[in-house]
C-alpha cells in the first residue's frame, strides 16, 4: 500500500492547471482533453512534481454533479488516495474499526468495479474522504511517479 496522491477541488481546472505548471513546475501526467471539455462536465487532471514525484489531482465538479459543493477557500481538500493491495480486505479491516465504505452516486455496492481498478471511499476519524483503489489483477503494484 502507498499514498498515491492528494486531490483538491478547484473552480476553474484549466486556470489551476496552468498555475501549478507555471508557478511550481508541475507536469501533467494524466488529464482532460481540453478542446473537447465543457464547463458542464466533471474535470480531473493529475500533475506530478518532477523533483519529488509528489502528485496533485485537480478536480472540478459542475453545478448539478452529486459531488458539487459550495466552494470555500481553504476548504478545497477533495480526497487523499491510497493504492492498496487487497481492497475487500482493507474495507473489511476499516469497517471493523468503525469506518465502513461510503455509498457513492457513481457506483452501486461497497466498491466500484472498473475495467482496470476496484475503488471505494471511506472517511478518516475527522471526516476527510479517503479513496482506496486496487488493480483489478489483484497484484501489488509498485509505486510509479507517472501513474496513479
C-alpha positions, 0 to 999 in steps of 0.5 A, a space after each residue: 500500500 502507498 499514498 498515491 496522491 492528494 486531490 483538491 477541488 478547484 473552480 476553474 481546472 484549466 486556470 489551476 492547471 496552468 498555475 501549478 505548471 507555471 508557478 511550481 513546475 508541475 507536469 501533467 501526467 494524466 488529464 482532460 482533453 481540453 478542446 473537447 471539455 465543457 464547463 458542464 462536465 466533471 474535470 480531473 487532471 493529475 500533475 506530478 512534481 518532477 523533483 519529488 514525484 509528489 502528485 496533485 489531482 485537480 478536480 472540478 465538479 459542475 453545478 448539478 454533479 452529486 459531488 458539487 459543493 459550495 466552494 470555500 477557500 481553504 476548504 478545497 481538500 477533495 480526497 487523499 488516495 491510497 493504492 492498496 493491495 487487497 481492497 475487500 480486505 482493507 474495507 473489511 479491516 476499516 469497517 471493523 474499526 468503525 469506518 465502513 465504505 461510503 455509498 457513492 452516486 457513481 457506483 452501486 455496492 461497497 466498491 466500484 468495479 472498473 475495467 482496470 481498478 476496484 475503488 471505494 471511499 471511506 472517511 478518516 476519524 475527522 471526516 476527510 474522504 479517503 479513496 482506496 483503489 486496487 488493480 483489478 489483477 489483484 497484484 501489488 503494484 509498485 509505486 510509479 511517479 507517472 501513474 496513479 
